[in-house]
């Protein structure tokens, strides 16, 4: 038992009758208001069917995600929708998670990621080059679907190597979109029994069915002869053969689906927020363009450019501060402890949110301002380790974080080295709560060839 020294206290509560109007009007803004009011204090939310604790102070986040990670597990009501989708693989707990992590971790070593960056850069340059037509025509493009197209085609090459056909990829991508959009109600209302239909249920099941059919067909085709390669699919199939009968097709499917979902949806959403932020901050965009023009010029972006794209990296880091890839991490205590002076009993849930911690004025100065210089080398060292945790922390920290960072930097650089981006947006869109924080409204971008003087 890891109990903090000193007196304990009862958590301050935010009763439903006071918060309900705000939750009905804008749930994300209401939870932000509560977090700002609490200002790092552990508090309790009344959500009707559940009363979780909200933990936002970096010290307390570190306790839950790292120091007591064996106490606070990814189980309970809030994990039901995700467990129902991802099963017993890398997104689970206990022995299934440990085994999946043991298999997948070597795929995400810096060496393997570096070897994959050539494939990533090639895929990104190929997809981005298709914007030349719309750019010449001045045709507006929907931002989120276009970011999704770049990300999906890139991830499919890294995830499956050359083992997936174009027809299979063309089925997976829209099916994943259906799953990502339509899981939102189940994620927001995890207490509602599945016997009670919610909006999006039918489309969600349809998307999962298509993904299952496609992934199981791939496993069937390569089950006994996975071949070589550093892609994730090959690693899973090879592990299945090495482990004998202990790992079945469902285990491969669960891990493939988890890696595909977390590699595509999160990256797509994060990059969709980038363009409005740059449009609102012309000095940042100008400095970014100067660096990209100086380092890359008019040639396709290559992995060898990344070491000199220092400001590009800072922009991506600051993007993830405002719009982290995972916005909330529920955990359930398995034994008694104390966090921030508040006793936590076994079976009680705590909610950790990088989105909220990253926006606390007591943690970050002027937190809503988009300022990549927060991550300049001389500044970054001043931050608390858990003031910034867009990929979680502790043993469950996202193992694909290096892939995300490289992919995001390559995509940003590839787009801006070829085009000037003009976003059609009267004001920055609000975020919609779901498994990820998608923009509430659709918006478009118009591309102009970078060689133009306009």
LOTORVO-889264 format. One line per field, with one value per residue (C-alpha): residue in one letter; x, y, z. Coordinates in Angstrom, 1 decimal, decimal comma, always signed. Layout:
type <- [A_...]
east <- [X_...]
north <- [Y_...]
up <- [Z_...]
This chain:
type <- [X_X_X_X_X_X_X_X_X_X_X_X_X_X_X_X_X_X_X_X_X_X_X_X_X_X_X_X_X_X_X_X_X_X_X_X_X_X_X_X_X_X_X_X_X_X_X_X_X_X_X_X_X_X_X_X_X_X_X_X_X_X_X_X_X_X_X_X_X_X_X_X_X_X_X_X_X_X_X_X_X_X_X_X_X_X_X_X_X_X_X_X_X_X_X_X_X_X_X_X_X_X_X_X_X_X_X_X_X_X_X_X_X_X_X_X_X_X_X_X_X_X_X_X_X_X_X_X_X_X_X_X_X_X_X_X_X_X_X_X_X_X_X_X_X_X_X_X_X_X_X_X_X_X_X_X_X_X_X_X_X_X_X_X_X_X_X_X_X_X_X_X_X_X_X_X_X_X_X_X_X_X_X_X_X_X_X_X_X_X_X_X_X_X_X_X_X_X_X_X_X_X_X_X_X_X_X_X_X_X_X_X_X_X_X_X_X_X_X_X_X_X_X_X_X_X_X_X_X_X_X_X_X_X_X_X_X_X_X_X_X_X_X_X_X_X_X_X_X_X_X_X_X_X_X_X_X_X_X_X_X_X_X_X_X_X_X_X_X_X_X_X_X_X_X_X_X_X_X_X_X_X_X_X_X_X_X_X_X_X_X_X_X_X_X_X_X_X_X_X_X_X_X_X_X_X_X_X_X_X_X_X_X_X_X_X_X_X_X_X_X_X_X_X_X_X_X_X_X_X_X_X_X_X_X_X_X_X_X_X_X_X_X_X_X_X_X_X_X_X_X_X_X_X_X_X_X_X_X_X_X_X_X_X_X_X_X_X_X_X_X_X_X_X_X_X_X_X_X_X_X_X_X_X_X_X_X_X_X_X_X_X_X_X_X_X_X_X_X_X_X_X_X_X_X_X_X_X_X_X_X_X_X_X_X_X_X_X_X_X_X_X_X_X_X_X_X_X_X_X_X_X_X_X_X_X_X_X_X_X_X_X_X_X_X_X_X_X_X_X_X_X_X_X]
east <- [+0,0_+1,4_-0,3_+0,9_+2,0_+0,0_-3,7_-6,3_-9,4_-12,7_-12,5_-14,4_-17,4_-19,1_-22,7_-24,7_-27,5_-24,9_-22,9_-25,7_-26,6_-23,0_-22,6_-25,7_-24,5_-20,9_-19,4_-15,8_-16,1_-17,7_-15,0_-12,4_-14,2_-14,2_-10,5_-9,6_-11,7_-10,0_-6,6_-4,7_-6,7_-8,1_-11,9_-14,9_-17,3_-20,9_-21,9_-25,0_-24,2_-20,6_-18,6_-15,0_-12,1_-10,5_-6,7_-4,8_-1,8_+1,5_+2,6_-0,7_-0,6_+2,8_+1,7_-1,2_+0,5_+3,9_+4,6_+1,4_+0,8_+0,3_-2,6_-4,4_-5,4_-7,2_-10,3_-13,8_-16,8_-15,0_-12,9_-15,8_-16,4_-12,7_-12,2_-15,2_-13,5_-9,9_-10,2_-7,3_-4,2_-2,0_-5,0_-5,8_-4,3_-2,4_-0,8_-2,5_-1,1_+2,4_+2,6_+1,4_+3,9_+6,7_+6,0_+5,4_+8,0_+10,9_+9,0_+9,0_+12,6_+14,4_+16,3_+13,3_+11,4_+14,4_+14,4_+10,7_+11,0_+12,1_+8,9_+6,9_+8,5_+7,9_+4,2_+3,7_+5,4_+3,3_+0,0_+0,8_+1,8_-1,8_-2,7_-1,1_-4,3_-6,6_-3,8_-3,6_-7,4_-7,8_-10,2_-10,9_-10,2_-11,9_-9,2_-10,0_-10,7_-7,5_-5,4_-7,0_-6,0_-2,4_-2,2_-4,0_-2,0_+1,2_+0,2_-0,9_+2,5_+4,2_+1,6_+1,3_+4,4_+3,6_+1,1_-2,1_-3,8_-5,1_-8,7_-8,3_-6,8_-9,7_-12,1_-10,2_-9,9_-13,7_-14,5_-12,1_-13,7_-17,1_-15,8_-14,0_-17,0_-19,7_-18,0_-18,5_-21,9_-20,7_-17,6_-19,6_-22,3_-20,4_-23,0_-25,8_-26,3_-25,7_-29,3_-30,3_-29,6_-27,6_-27,1_-24,2_-24,5_-25,5_-22,8_-20,2_-21,1_-21,0_-17,5_-16,2_-17,6_-15,8_-12,5_-12,9_-13,5_-10,5_-8,1_-9,1_-8,6_-5,1_-4,3_-5,6_-3,5_-0,2_-0,8_+1,7_+4,0_+4,4_+7,7_+10,2_+9,8_+9,8_+6,1_+3,7_+1,6_+4,6_+5,8_+2,4_+2,2_+5,8_+5,0_+1,9_+4,0_+6,7_+4,3_+2,5_-1,2_-1,2_-1,9_-4,9_-6,2_-8,2_-5,1_-3,5_-6,8_-7,0_-3,5_-3,8_-7,0_-5,6_-2,5_-4,4_-7,0_-4,5_-2,1_-4,7_-7,5_-5,3_-2,7_-5,5_-7,3_-4,1_-3,0_-6,5_-6,1_-2,7_-3,8_-6,3_-3,5_-1,0_-3,6_-4,2_-0,5_+1,2_+4,6_+4,8_+3,8_+6,4_+9,2_+8,1_+8,2_+11,6_+13,0_+11,4_+12,5_+16,0_+16,3_+14,2_+13,9_+11,9_+12,8_+10,8_+11,2_+13,5_+14,2_+17,7_+16,1_+14,4_+17,5_+17,7_+13,9_+14,1_+11,2_+9,0_+9,5_+8,6_+5,5_+4,3_+5,1_+3,1_+0,2_+0,1_+0,1_-3,2_-4,6_-3,0_-3,6_-5,3_-7,3_-8,4_-7,1_-9,5_-7,9_-9,5_-7,8_-7,3_-6,2_-6,5_-4,2_-4,2_-3,7_-3,3_-4,6_-7,8_-8,3_-9,0_-10,7_-10,5_-12,9_-13,0_-12,1_-9,8_-9,7_-6,4_-6,5_-3,5_-5,9_-6,9_-3,4_-1,9_-4,4_-4,0_-2,7_-0,9_+1,1_+1,5_+1,8_-0,9_-1,9_-4,3_-1,6_+0,1_+3,8_+6,2_+9,1_+7,8_+9,7_+12,9_+15,7_+16,5_+12,8_+11,7_+14,0_+12,1_+8,8_+7,6_+7,9_+4,1_+3,2_+3,3_+2,2_+0,3_+1,1_+0,3_+3,1_+4,5_+4,3_+1,3_+2,9_+2,0_+4,7_+4,0_+4,8_+8,1_+6,2_+3,7_+6,3_+8,2_+5,1_+3,6_+6,9_+7,1_+3,5_+3,8_+7,0_+5,8_+2,7_+4,4_+7,4_+5,0_+2,1_+0,9_-2,1_-5,1_-7,8_-11,4_-12,5_-14,2_-12,9_-11,1_-13,6_-14,6_-13,7_-16,3_-15,9_-15,5_-12,7_-10,7_-11,3_-12,5_-13,5_-17,3_-17,5_-15,9_-13,6_-11,6_-8,1_-7,0_-3,5_-1,3_+1,9_+4,8_+6,5_+3,8_+4,3_+0,7]
north <- [+0,0_+3,4_+5,9_+9,5_+10,8_+13,4_+13,9_+12,8_+14,7_+14,2_+15,0_+18,1_+17,1_+18,6_+17,5_+16,6_+19,1_+21,9_+20,5_+19,0_+22,2_+22,6_+19,0_+19,2_+22,4_+21,5_+18,5_+19,3_+22,9_+21,9_+19,4_+22,1_+24,5_+21,9_+21,2_+24,9_+25,4_+22,4_+23,7_+20,5_+19,3_+15,8_+16,2_+13,9_+14,2_+13,2_+11,6_+10,0_+6,4_+6,9_+9,1_+9,0_+11,1_+13,6_+13,8_+16,6_+17,7_+16,4_+14,8_+12,9_+11,9_+10,5_+8,5_+6,9_+6,2_+5,3_+4,9_+2,9_+1,6_-1,9_-0,6_+1,6_-0,7_-0,3_-2,1_-1,2_+0,5_+3,2_+0,6_-1,6_+0,1_-0,1_-3,7_-4,7_-3,4_-4,3_-7,5_-9,1_-7,6_-4,5_-2,5_-4,9_-5,6_-8,4_-11,3_-10,7_-7,1_-8,2_-10,8_-8,4_-5,7_-8,2_-9,1_-5,6_-3,6_-4,8_-3,5_+0,0_+0,3_+3,4_+1,2_-0,4_+3,0_+4,5_+1,6_+2,2_+6,0_+5,5_+3,6_+6,2_+9,1_+7,4_+6,8_+10,4_+12,0_+9,8_+10,8_+14,5_+14,8_+14,0_+17,4_+19,0_+18,8_+20,4_+23,0_+24,0_+24,2_+26,1_+23,5_+23,4_+20,1_+18,8_+18,8_+15,8_+13,3_+14,4_+14,0_+10,6_+9,6_+10,5_+8,8_+5,7_+5,0_+5,6_+3,4_+0,6_+0,3_+0,3_-2,0_-4,6_-4,2_-5,5_-8,2_-6,3_-5,8_-2,4_-3,8_-4,8_-1,5_+0,2_-1,7_-1,1_+2,7_+3,6_+0,8_+2,3_+5,7_+4,2_+2,7_+5,8_+8,1_+5,8_+4,6_+8,1_+7,5_+4,2_+6,0_+8,8_+6,5_+3,3_+2,5_+2,0_-1,8_-3,0_-4,2_-0,5_+0,8_+4,1_+6,3_+4,9_+1,3_-0,1_+1,7_+0,8_-2,9_-2,7_-1,2_-3,8_-6,6_-5,3_-4,9_-8,4_-10,0_-8,2_-8,9_-12,5_-13,1_-11,7_-13,9_-16,9_-16,2_-15,7_-17,7_-20,5_-18,6_-15,0_-14,5_-11,8_-8,1_-5,5_-4,7_-5,3_-7,9_-10,0_-9,8_-10,9_-13,8_-14,9_-14,7_-16,8_-19,6_-19,4_-19,6_-22,6_-23,1_-20,4_-17,6_-17,8_-15,8_-13,6_-12,5_-11,4_-9,6_-7,8_-6,5_-5,6_-3,7_-1,9_-0,8_+0,2_+2,3_+4,0_+4,7_+6,2_+7,9_+9,7_+10,9_+12,1_+14,0_+15,7_+16,8_+18,2_+20,7_+21,8_+23,9_+26,2_+26,7_+27,8_+30,0_+31,8_+32,2_+33,7_+34,2_+30,5_+29,6_+32,0_+30,6_+27,0_+27,8_+29,4_+26,3_+23,9_+25,9_+26,1_+22,4_+20,7_+23,2_+21,9_+18,2_+15,4_+15,2_+12,5_+11,0_+12,6_+16,0_+15,4_+16,1_+19,7_+20,3_+21,5_+23,9_+21,3_+19,0_+21,8_+22,6_+19,0_+18,9_+22,0_+20,7_+17,6_+19,8_+21,4_+18,3_+15,2_+11,9_+10,3_+12,9_+10,8_+7,7_+6,0_+3,8_+1,7_+1,2_-2,4_-1,6_+1,2_+4,3_+8,0_+10,5_+14,2_+13,6_+11,9_+8,2_+6,0_+2,6_-0,6_-0,5_+3,3_+5,0_+7,9_+9,9_+11,2_+13,7_+15,1_+17,5_+19,0_+19,0_+20,6_+23,5_+24,2_+27,8_+26,6_+24,0_+26,0_+29,8_+31,1_+27,6_+28,3_+30,1_+28,1_+28,6_+26,0_+27,7_+26,0_+23,0_+24,7_+22,6_+25,2_+25,4_+21,8_+20,7_+22,9_+21,0_+18,5_+15,0_+14,7_+18,2_+16,9_+13,4_+13,2_+9,5_+8,5_+7,4_+4,5_+0,9_+1,7_+4,6_+4,3_+2,1_+3,7_+7,3_+7,4_+6,3_+9,1_+11,8_+10,8_+10,5_+13,8_+15,7_+14,1_+14,9_+18,5_+19,0_+17,3_+19,5_+22,8_+22,2_+21,9_+24,2_+27,3_+26,2_+28,5_+27,4_+28,4_+28,9_+31,9_+30,8_+27,8_+24,9_+23,5_+19,9_+17,1_+14,6_+11,0_+8,4_+11,2_+15,0_+15,6_+19,1_+19,7_+21,3_+20,3_+22,8_+23,0_+24,1_+25,5_+24,7_+26,9_+25,6_+26,8_+28,2_+30,7_+34,3_+34,6]
up <- [+0,0_-1,1_+1,2_+1,3_+4,7_+6,5_+7,1_+4,7_+3,6_+1,9_-1,8_-2,9_-4,9_-7,9_-7,6_-10,7_-10,1_-10,4_-13,3_-15,4_-17,3_-18,3_-19,3_-21,4_-23,1_-23,7_-21,7_-22,6_-21,5_-18,3_-17,4_-18,2_-15,9_-13,1_-13,7_-13,6_-10,4_-8,7_-9,9_-9,3_-6,2_-6,4_-6,7_-7,3_-10,2_-9,9_-13,3_-12,0_-12,5_-11,5_-9,2_-10,4_-9,0_-11,3_-11,0_-12,8_-10,7_-12,3_-8,9_-8,6_-12,3_-11,8_-8,7_-10,6_-14,0_-12,7_-9,0_-8,4_-11,9_-10,5_-8,3_-10,9_-13,7_-17,1_-16,0_-14,9_-16,5_-18,3_-20,2_-21,3_-24,7_-25,6_-24,3_-26,3_-29,4_-28,8_-26,8_-24,9_-26,5_-26,1_-24,8_-22,0_-18,6_-16,9_-18,7_-22,1_-22,1_-20,9_-23,7_-26,4_-25,2_-25,2_-28,8_-30,1_-28,2_-30,4_-33,5_-32,0_-31,0_-32,2_-34,7_-36,2_-36,3_-38,1_-40,6_-41,2_-41,8_-45,4_-46,1_-44,2_-46,1_-49,4_-48,6_-47,3_-50,3_-52,7_-51,0_-50,6_-54,2_-55,1_-53,8_-56,9_-58,9_-56,3_-55,6_-59,3_-59,5_-56,2_-55,0_-51,2_-49,5_-46,3_-43,7_-41,5_-44,4_-46,2_-43,1_-42,6_-46,2_-45,6_-42,2_-43,2_-46,3_-44,4_-41,4_-43,6_-45,1_-41,7_-40,1_-42,8_-44,9_-48,4_-47,2_-47,7_-51,0_-52,1_-52,1_-48,4_-47,5_-49,2_-47,0_-43,8_-44,0_-44,2_-41,7_-39,2_-39,8_-38,9_-35,8_-34,6_-35,1_-33,8_-30,6_-29,2_-27,5_-25,9_-24,7_-23,2_-21,7_-20,7_-18,0_-20,5_-21,1_-24,7_-24,7_-24,8_-28,3_-28,7_-31,7_-33,8_-32,6_-35,9_-37,9_-35,2_-35,5_-39,3_-39,2_-36,8_-38,9_-42,0_-40,1_-38,6_-42,0_-43,5_-40,6_-40,1_-43,9_-43,7_-40,7_-42,5_-45,5_-43,6_-40,5_-41,2_-43,5_-42,3_-44,0_-43,0_-42,3_-39,5_-39,8_-37,0_-38,8_-39,5_-35,9_-34,6_-37,0_-36,2_-32,4_-32,9_-34,6_-31,9_-29,0_-30,5_-29,6_-26,8_-29,3_-31,6_-34,5_-32,2_-30,4_-33,7_-34,6_-31,3_-31,5_-35,2_-34,6_-31,5_-33,4_-36,5_-34,5_-32,3_-35,1_-37,5_-35,6_-33,0_-35,6_-38,0_-35,3_-33,9_-37,4_-38,2_-35,3_-36,6_-39,6_-37,7_-35,0_-37,7_-39,4_-36,0_-35,4_-38,5_-36,8_-36,0_-39,5_-41,0_-38,8_-39,7_-43,4_-43,2_-41,5_-43,9_-47,0_-45,6_-44,7_-47,4_-50,2_-53,1_-52,8_-51,2_-47,4_-46,3_-42,8_-43,0_-42,9_-39,5_-37,4_-38,7_-38,5_-34,8_-34,9_-36,8_-33,8_-31,3_-33,3_-33,1_-29,4_-28,7_-30,9_-28,7_-25,6_-26,7_-28,4_-27,0_-28,9_-25,9_-24,0_-21,1_-19,3_-16,8_-14,1_-11,4_-8,0_-6,8_-3,3_-0,8_-1,3_-0,9_-3,8_-3,0_+0,6_-0,7_+0,2_-2,8_-2,1_-4,2_-7,1_-7,3_-10,6_-11,2_-14,4_-15,7_-18,6_-20,4_-22,1_-18,7_-17,1_-20,2_-19,9_-16,2_-15,6_-12,5_-14,6_-17,9_-18,2_-20,6_-21,4_-24,3_-26,3_-29,0_-28,3_-29,7_-27,9_-24,7_-26,1_-27,0_-25,5_-22,8_-21,8_-22,0_-19,1_-16,7_-17,0_-14,5_-16,0_-15,9_-16,8_-20,4_-21,1_-24,4_-24,8_-21,2_-18,9_-16,9_-18,2_-20,4_-22,2_-25,9_-27,5_-30,9_-29,7_-31,7_-34,9_-34,3_-33,8_-36,9_-39,0_-37,9_-38,6_-42,0_-42,9_-41,7_-43,6_-46,8_-47,0_-46,2_-48,4_-51,4_-50,6_-48,8_-46,7_-46,4_-43,9_-44,4_-40,8_-39,1_-35,7_-34,2_-33,9_-30,6_-29,7_-29,4_-26,6_-27,7_-27,8_-29,3_-29,5_-33,0_-34,2_-33,9_-37,3_-40,6_-42,2_-45,4_-46,6_-49,9_-51,1_-53,3_-54,8_-52,7_-55,7_-56,3_-55,1_-54,0]
